[in-house]
Amino acid sequence: MDSPALTTALDELLHRLVPGQRLILGIAGAPGSGKSTVAQALQRELEAAVVVPMDGFHLGNAIIDGTPLRDRKGAPDTFDVGGYVSLLARLVRRDEEVVYAPAFRRSLDEPVAASIAVPQSAPVVITEGNYLLSTLPGWREIRQHLDEVWFLDLAGETRISRLVERHMHFGMDRDAAVAWANGPDQANAELIAATRDSADRLLRVG
């Protein structure tokens, strides 16, 4: 891992691991802050860790198409938060041989059910998403299921540039990508920024 702050955070996390017990780490941050990248880097460093993204609980397009939610996809009310909380509770209980979690496929712009297997033996589960620290109804229940939450802080210009490139990669033209990054994405980023002080660790990345 080439980030000193992330290396330090990982070292301290390793000292928290207890044989026979599961640790659930949350990684929060605004859209484009690098949550998935950090989660995957940690997964490579932590033996048998599994990444379970919050994005697997996006409402399907069949639900939001033709409604005002479509123009705010990624906002808190465009997720099945109850399903996400229920999954986290199952991962905490660790009383099933395997738990299957959904993933979000950007190429489809859709969640795909039962795409991630979390075996009972997995000592670390990393879950990443925008609203892990939110105090909105439903969302506030997430925190009780997480042992630790890190918040990724990335300069706004860099983050927006990344988002524009991501949106273009998955089919938007530049004007639409810029509008979405500075519109719905930015509105969500402002909601998320208000939660960062409740994180266990703030990581400045970029």
C-alpha positions as CSV (number, residue, x, y, z in Angstrom):
1,M,0.0,0.0,0.0
2,D,1.6,3.2,-1.1
3,S,-0.2,5.6,1.2
4,P,1.5,6.1,4.6
5,A,-1.8,7.0,6.3
6,L,-3.5,3.9,4.9
7,T,-0.6,1.7,5.9
8,T,-0.8,3.0,9.5
9,A,-4.5,2.5,9.6
10,L,-4.1,-1.1,8.3
11,D,-1.4,-1.8,10.9
12,E,-3.6,-0.6,13.7
13,L,-6.5,-2.6,12.3
14,L,-4.5,-5.8,12.3
15,H,-3.8,-5.3,16.0
16,R,-7.6,-5.3,16.6
17,L,-8.1,-8.7,15.0
18,V,-9.0,-11.4,17.5
19,P,-8.7,-15.1,16.4
20,G,-12.1,-16.6,16.1
21,Q,-13.9,-13.3,16.0
22,R,-15.1,-11.3,12.9
23,L,-14.3,-7.6,12.5
24,I,-16.6,-5.5,10.2
25,L,-14.9,-2.4,8.9
26,G,-16.9,0.4,7.2
27,I,-15.4,2.8,4.6
28,A,-17.4,5.9,4.1
29,G,-17.0,8.9,1.8
30,A,-18.5,11.0,-1.0
31,P,-19.0,9.7,-4.5
32,G,-15.6,9.5,-6.2
33,S,-13.5,9.6,-3.0
34,G,-11.9,6.1,-3.7
35,K,-13.9,3.9,-1.4
36,S,-13.9,0.9,-3.7
37,T,-10.2,1.3,-4.5
38,V,-9.3,1.4,-0.8
39,A,-11.6,-1.5,0.0
40,Q,-10.0,-3.6,-2.7
41,A,-6.5,-2.7,-1.5
42,L,-7.3,-3.7,2.0
43,Q,-8.8,-7.0,0.8
44,R,-5.5,-7.8,-0.9
45,E,-3.6,-7.2,2.4
46,L,-6.1,-8.9,4.7
47,E,-6.2,-12.7,4.3
48,A,-9.7,-14.0,3.6
49,A,-11.3,-10.6,3.9
50,V,-14.5,-10.0,1.8
51,V,-15.8,-6.7,0.5
52,V,-19.5,-6.1,0.6
53,P,-20.5,-2.8,-1.0
54,M,-23.5,-0.8,0.1
55,D,-24.1,-0.1,-3.6
56,G,-25.6,-3.6,-4.0
57,F,-28.7,-2.1,-2.3
58,H,-29.4,0.5,-5.0
59,L,-33.1,0.2,-5.9
60,G,-33.4,-1.4,-9.3
61,N,-34.2,0.7,-12.4
62,A,-37.5,-1.0,-12.7
63,I,-38.5,0.7,-9.4
64,I,-37.1,4.2,-10.0
65,D,-37.6,4.6,-13.8
66,G,-40.4,7.1,-14.5
67,T,-40.3,8.5,-11.0
68,P,-38.5,11.5,-9.5
69,L,-36.0,9.1,-7.9
70,R,-34.4,8.5,-11.3
71,D,-33.0,12.0,-11.4
72,R,-31.5,11.5,-7.9
73,K,-30.1,8.0,-8.2
74,G,-27.5,7.7,-5.4
75,A,-29.5,9.8,-2.9
76,P,-30.4,8.0,0.4
77,D,-34.0,7.3,-0.6
78,T,-32.8,5.4,-3.7
79,F,-31.4,2.5,-1.7
80,D,-33.0,-0.4,0.2
81,V,-31.5,0.6,3.5
82,G,-33.6,-2.0,5.4
83,G,-32.1,-4.8,3.2
84,Y,-28.6,-3.5,3.9
85,V,-29.1,-3.3,7.6
86,S,-30.5,-6.8,7.7
87,L,-27.5,-8.1,5.8
88,L,-25.1,-6.4,8.2
89,A,-27.0,-8.0,11.1
90,R,-26.5,-11.4,9.5
91,L,-22.8,-10.8,9.0
92,V,-22.5,-9.8,12.6
93,R,-24.3,-12.9,13.9
94,R,-22.1,-15.2,11.8
95,D,-24.3,-18.1,12.3
96,E,-24.8,-19.2,8.7
97,E,-22.4,-21.2,6.7
98,V,-22.4,-18.6,3.9
99,V,-24.2,-15.3,3.4
100,Y,-24.8,-14.1,-0.2
101,A,-24.7,-10.4,-0.8
102,P,-25.7,-8.3,-3.8
103,A,-23.2,-6.3,-5.9
104,F,-23.7,-3.3,-8.1
105,R,-22.7,-3.7,-11.8
106,R,-21.9,-0.3,-13.3
107,S,-21.9,-1.8,-16.8
108,L,-25.6,-2.6,-16.2
109,D,-26.3,0.3,-13.9
110,E,-28.1,-2.3,-11.7
111,P,-27.7,-4.3,-8.5
112,V,-27.2,-8.0,-9.0
113,A,-28.5,-10.3,-6.2
114,A,-26.4,-13.0,-4.5
115,S,-23.2,-12.0,-6.3
116,I,-20.8,-12.0,-3.3
117,A,-20.3,-15.0,-1.0
118,V,-19.3,-14.3,2.6
119,P,-18.3,-17.6,4.2
120,Q,-18.7,-18.1,7.9
121,S,-14.9,-18.3,8.2
122,A,-14.2,-14.8,6.8
123,P,-12.5,-12.9,9.7
124,V,-12.9,-9.5,8.2
125,V,-15.8,-8.0,6.2
126,I,-15.2,-4.6,4.6
127,T,-18.3,-2.7,3.6
128,E,-18.0,0.6,1.8
129,G,-20.6,3.2,0.9
130,N,-21.8,6.8,1.0
131,Y,-24.1,6.8,4.0
132,L,-22.5,4.5,6.6
133,L,-22.5,7.4,9.2
134,S,-25.8,8.9,8.3
135,T,-28.2,9.7,11.1
136,L,-31.3,9.6,8.8
137,P,-34.1,7.2,9.8
138,G,-33.1,3.7,8.9
139,W,-29.5,4.6,8.1
140,R,-28.6,5.4,11.7
141,E,-29.0,1.7,12.4
142,I,-25.9,0.8,10.3
143,R,-23.3,2.1,12.8
144,Q,-24.2,-0.4,15.5
145,H,-23.2,-3.2,13.2
146,L,-19.7,-1.8,12.3
147,D,-16.7,-2.2,14.6
148,E,-14.9,0.7,13.0
149,V,-15.6,3.3,10.3
150,W,-13.0,5.2,8.2
151,F,-13.9,8.3,6.2
152,L,-12.1,9.1,3.0
153,D,-11.5,12.8,2.4
154,L,-10.5,13.8,-1.1
155,A,-10.2,17.3,-2.6
156,G,-13.4,18.3,-4.4
157,E,-11.8,19.1,-7.7
158,T,-10.0,15.8,-7.9
159,R,-13.1,13.9,-6.8
160,I,-15.4,15.6,-9.4
161,S,-12.8,15.0,-12.1
162,R,-12.8,11.3,-11.2
163,L,-16.6,11.2,-11.3
164,V,-16.8,12.8,-14.7
165,E,-14.4,10.2,-16.1
166,R,-16.3,7.4,-14.5
167,H,-19.6,8.5,-15.9
168,M,-18.1,8.9,-19.4
169,H,-16.6,5.5,-19.1
170,F,-20.0,4.0,-18.5
171,G,-21.7,5.8,-21.4
172,M,-22.5,9.4,-20.6
173,D,-21.3,12.1,-22.9
174,R,-19.1,14.8,-21.3
175,D,-21.8,17.4,-20.8
176,A,-24.1,14.9,-19.1
177,A,-21.2,13.5,-16.9
178,V,-20.2,17.0,-15.8
179,A,-23.9,17.9,-15.0
180,W,-24.4,14.7,-13.0
181,A,-21.1,15.1,-11.1
182,N,-21.9,18.7,-10.1
183,G,-25.6,18.0,-9.6
184,P,-26.9,14.8,-7.9
185,D,-23.4,13.6,-7.0
186,Q,-22.4,16.9,-5.4
187,A,-25.7,17.1,-3.5
188,N,-25.0,13.7,-2.0
189,A,-21.4,14.6,-1.3
190,E,-22.6,17.5,0.9
191,L,-24.9,15.2,2.9
192,I,-22.0,12.8,3.4
193,A,-19.5,15.5,4.4
194,A,-21.7,16.4,7.3
195,T,-21.2,12.9,8.8
196,R,-17.4,12.7,8.7
197,D,-16.8,13.9,12.2
198,S,-18.4,10.8,13.6
199,A,-15.9,8.5,11.8
200,D,-13.3,6.6,13.9
201,R,-10.6,7.6,11.4
202,L,-10.3,10.4,8.8
203,L,-8.1,9.5,5.9
204,R,-7.0,12.2,3.5
205,V,-6.4,10.6,0.2
206,G,-5.6,11.7,-3.3
